[in-house]
């Protein structure tokens, strides 16, 4: 019965396809292909890129991928677009999608937890320093004309007690009794709720999720936080993207559901298209070898000015020699 249904579905799909393309006619499509390989290396990492109006396709030993852009109606314009565009932007023009990145997700979560804790600890430290600055001086004299007969304590005996009472509260967990309604019975249940200090809520939830065997105060110790961070990375490596998103939701991370990245294979394939498009432009218009600037050229100028100037001088000399040889050939 199952086999019969499968055969019927296959036959129906074939009939539908023939009906859809029954009126098609064959026409030649404008295209241009370029082959790239290292002489003497055979087909190792060899590839080709093919342009047709609206797309640039990569094929060969490095895999297959297609860039789609319906404005690519001109060969030189399409190659220039592919050679000068950013890799991430070009990947958006393919059918590839970003993959879940557990390592970056773990780093982001720990960063959120540390940012919240450090912000609160900074305020607590400022408050404690303010309290120390306000400490009364027990050796001060209230009135200079007493000739040392009366101490400051005799004039303001309650000042020290008032200062001691104003001491900032230490970093500690608080326990409160709360009443919550049971889902099944509908009765109100009395529960003891443990609340962490301000700024430590994410670390507290991470300890509950990753290392529940540790005591509450363990999040205040750096070695325990490193243990929780290692456990978080292991947990995220074994989790699916939806499970990582659920963890982020439980940690109350607003609009964050895990990090994603482009897989290395797709990045390498698009980089082959970018480099191949540049070589194709030089093949079509040799003078472009001395006028084209790769993406990031301005950043190179800012970061390494001496290297940038040396490369510019080399390009100028090569362009001058190329133009001179071109004039000699024309004269001959």
Secondary structure, DSSP 4 states (H G I P E B T S, - for coil): -HHHHHHHHHHHHHHHHHHHTTT-------EEEEEE--TTSTTTT-EEEEEETTEEEEEETT--EEEE-TT--SHHHHHHHHHHS-HHHHHHTSS---EE-HHHHHHHHHHHHHHHHHHHHHHHHHHHHHHHHT---TT--S-GGGTT-S-HHHH-TTHHHHHHHTPPPPS--EEEEEEEE-TTT--EEEEEEEEPPTT-HHHHHHHHHH-TTS-GGGGGSHHHHHHHHHHHHHHHHHS-HHHHHHHHHHTT-TT----EE--HHHHHHHHHHHHHHHHHHHHH-GGGGGT---TTHHHHHHH-HHHHHHHHHHHHHHHHHHHHHHHHHHH-
